[in-house]
Amino acid sequence: MVCGGKVNIVHNALDRHLRTWRRNKVALLWEGENYDQRSYTYHQLAREVCRFASVLRAMGVRKGDRVTIYMGRIPEIVIAMLACAKIGAVHSVVYGGFSVEALHGRIEDSESKVAITADGAWLRGKTVGLKDIMDEALERSPTIQSVIVVKRTGQEVHMEPGRDLWYHELMRLPIAESDCWTEETDAEDPLFCSIPAARRANPKRSCTHTAVIWSAWDHAQVGV
């Protein structure tokens, strides 16, 4: 690692492109299982990341806090990961097909204070009730203070008063400011938590990865 170095993966992935011709180049092109499509330029993606990062900050998420992300493969999962990184929070992504026990174990291990999920997800033509699985996992996860829910499938879900909030409603509020500074982090600061699937039965300690490695990879991958 780089002793004393300062870095943030969001600077490499987004911020540095906003004053160049890449600003209007497509950064994220997505197609869902039902053939719905969305695309984001670097400018558009940076704006969405800033807005959601502002929401997380307004909810009390600070540098070093843990956030669990349990969603399907939708653009909001990328926005959520980058928003966490932007404010220095450590994200823990849990595969959107994992069971209640697997999700609970990862939330418990990461000691997350906020969870981000979706009402459901489409997987090989069927819907997976992500919010229902999250609700059951949270029955034994006292560290979670807030749950942010993305409306994806439109299926009916239970929203716990005082805890659960809709993503689209939060993004309409004044707190979703598009001007959000990028937190300066040490090169050795953790970027995310990851627990291998083979350890799902007893995931005692997460593997943490540092931002400097991913910054170097991003710098090498972004082409013309």
C-alpha positions in Angstrom: 0.0 0.0 0.0 1.0 3.7 -0.3 1.8 4.9 3.2 0.2 8.3 3.7 -1.4 8.4 0.3 -4.8 10.0 -0.1 -7.3 8.6 -2.7 -11.0 7.9 -3.4 -12.1 5.5 -6.0 -14.9 7.8 -7.1 -12.4 10.4 -8.1 -10.8 7.9 -10.5 -14.1 6.4 -11.7 -16.1 9.6 -12.1 -14.8 12.9 -10.9 -11.7 13.2 -13.0 -13.8 12.7 -16.2 -16.3 15.5 -15.6 -13.9 18.3 -16.9 -12.9 16.3 -20.0 -14.6 15.2 -23.2 -15.6 11.9 -21.5 -18.2 13.9 -19.5 -20.8 13.1 -22.2 -19.5 9.6 -23.0 -21.6 6.6 -21.8 -20.3 5.3 -18.6 -23.0 2.7 -17.8 -25.2 0.9 -20.3 -27.7 -1.5 -18.7 -30.3 -4.0 -20.0 -32.6 -5.8 -17.7 -34.0 -9.3 -17.9 -37.2 -7.9 -19.4 -35.2 -6.0 -22.0 -35.7 -2.6 -20.3 -32.7 -0.4 -20.9 -31.0 2.6 -19.3 -27.8 4.4 -20.0 -25.8 7.0 -18.0 -23.1 9.3 -19.2 -20.3 10.0 -16.8 -22.0 13.3 -16.0 -25.4 11.7 -15.4 -23.9 8.9 -13.3 -21.9 11.3 -11.2 -25.0 13.4 -10.6 -27.0 10.3 -9.4 -24.1 9.2 -7.2 -23.8 12.7 -5.7 -27.6 12.9 -5.0 -27.6 9.5 -3.3 -24.4 10.2 -1.4 -26.1 13.4 -0.1 -29.1 11.3 1.0 -26.9 8.9 2.9 -25.0 11.8 4.6 -28.3 13.4 5.6 -29.3 10.0 7.1 -26.2 10.1 9.3 -23.9 7.7 7.3 -20.3 8.8 7.9 -16.8 7.8 6.9 -16.1 4.2 8.1 -19.8 3.3 8.6 -20.9 0.0 7.1 -23.8 -0.3 4.5 -25.2 -3.6 3.3 -26.5 -3.7 -0.3 -28.8 -6.5 -1.2 -30.2 -6.0 -4.7 -30.6 -7.5 -8.1 -28.5 -6.4 -11.1 -29.9 -2.9 -11.7 -28.2 0.5 -12.1 -29.0 1.5 -8.6 -26.6 -1.1 -7.2 -23.8 0.7 -9.0 -25.0 4.1 -7.8 -25.3 2.8 -4.2 -21.7 1.3 -4.2 -20.2 4.5 -5.6 -22.3 6.7 -3.3 -20.9 4.8 -0.3 -17.4 5.1 -1.6 -17.8 8.8 -2.2 -18.6 9.5 1.5 -16.0 7.0 2.8 -18.6 4.4 3.9 -17.7 0.8 3.6 -20.2 -1.2 1.5 -21.0 -4.9 1.8 -22.7 -6.3 -1.4 -24.7 -9.5 -0.8 -25.8 -11.4 -3.9 -29.5 -10.9 -4.5 -30.2 -14.6 -4.5 -28.8 -15.5 -1.1 -31.0 -16.9 1.6 -32.2 -15.2 4.9 -29.5 -16.9 6.9 -26.7 -15.9 4.4 -27.9 -12.3 4.4 -28.3 -12.2 8.2 -24.8 -13.5 8.7 -23.3 -10.9 6.4 -25.2 -8.0 8.0 -24.2 -9.3 11.5 -20.6 -9.6 10.4 -20.3 -6.1 8.8 -22.3 -4.4 11.6 -24.1 -2.3 9.0 -26.3 0.6 10.1 -28.1 1.0 6.8 -29.3 -1.5 4.3 -30.2 -0.9 0.7 -32.5 -3.4 -1.1 -35.3 -3.6 -3.7 -38.9 -4.7 -3.5 -37.9 -7.7 -5.7 -35.8 -8.8 -8.6 -36.4 -10.8 -11.8 -34.2 -13.9 -12.1 -34.7 -16.3 -15.0 -38.3 -15.3 -15.5 -39.3 -15.4 -11.9 -39.5 -12.8 -9.2 -37.4 -12.9 -6.0 -38.9 -11.2 -3.0 -35.7 -9.3 -1.8 -37.6 -7.1 0.6 -39.3 -10.0 2.2 -35.9 -11.8 2.7 -34.4 -8.6 4.1 -37.3 -8.2 6.6 -36.8 -11.7 7.9 -33.0 -11.2 8.2 -33.5 -8.0 10.1 -35.6 -9.6 12.8 -32.2 -10.6 14.3 -30.0 -7.7 13.1 -30.3 -4.9 15.7 -27.5 -2.8 14.1 -29.7 -1.8 11.1 -31.3 1.6 11.7 -32.7 2.3 8.2 -33.6 0.4 5.1 -33.8 2.1 1.7 -35.9 0.3 -0.9 -35.7 0.6 -4.7 -39.0 0.0 -6.5 -38.0 -2.5 -9.2 -40.8 -5.1 -9.7 -43.7 -3.2 -8.2 -44.7 -6.1 -6.0 -46.4 -5.3 -2.7 -44.0 -5.2 0.2 -44.2 -4.3 3.9 -42.6 -1.0 4.8 -41.8 -0.7 8.5 -42.7 2.8 9.8 -39.7 4.7 11.1 -37.2 2.3 9.4 -38.1 1.7 5.7 -37.8 4.4 3.1 -38.4 4.4 -0.7 -35.4 5.2 -2.8 -37.4 7.2 -5.3 -39.0 9.3 -2.6 -35.7 10.1 -0.9 -34.2 11.2 -4.3 -37.0 13.7 -4.7 -36.3 15.4 -1.4 -34.1 18.6 -1.1 -31.5 16.5 0.8 -30.7 14.8 -2.5 -28.3 17.6 -3.5 -26.3 17.1 -6.7 -23.4 19.0 -5.3 -21.6 16.6 -2.9 -18.0 16.6 -2.1 -15.9 13.4 -2.4 -14.5 12.3 1.0 -10.7 12.1 1.1 -9.6 8.7 2.3 -6.3 7.0 3.1 -5.0 4.6 0.5 -5.3 1.9 3.2 -8.9 2.6 4.1 -11.3 -0.2 3.4 -13.5 0.2 0.4 -15.9 -2.8 0.8 -16.5 -6.0 2.8 -16.6 -9.3 1.0 -17.3 -12.7 2.4 -16.7 -15.7 0.1 -19.7 -17.9 -0.6 -17.9 -20.9 0.7 -17.8 -19.3 4.2 -21.5 -18.5 4.3 -22.2 -21.0 7.2 -20.0 -19.0 9.6 -18.7 -15.8 8.1 -16.7 -14.6 11.1 -14.6 -11.9 9.5 -15.0 -10.1 6.2 -12.2 -9.5 3.8 -11.6 -5.8 3.3 -10.1 -4.4 0.2 -8.4 -1.0 -0.2 -9.4 1.7 -2.6 -5.9 2.1 -4.0 -6.0 -1.3 -5.8 -9.3 -0.5 -7.5 -8.2 3.0 -8.4 -5.2 1.5 -10.2 -7.4 -1.0 -12.0 -9.9 1.7 -13.0 -7.1 4.0 -14.3 -5.9 1.2 -16.5 -9.3 0.2 -17.8 -10.8 3.5 -18.8 -10.1 3.9 -22.5 -11.0 6.3 -25.2 
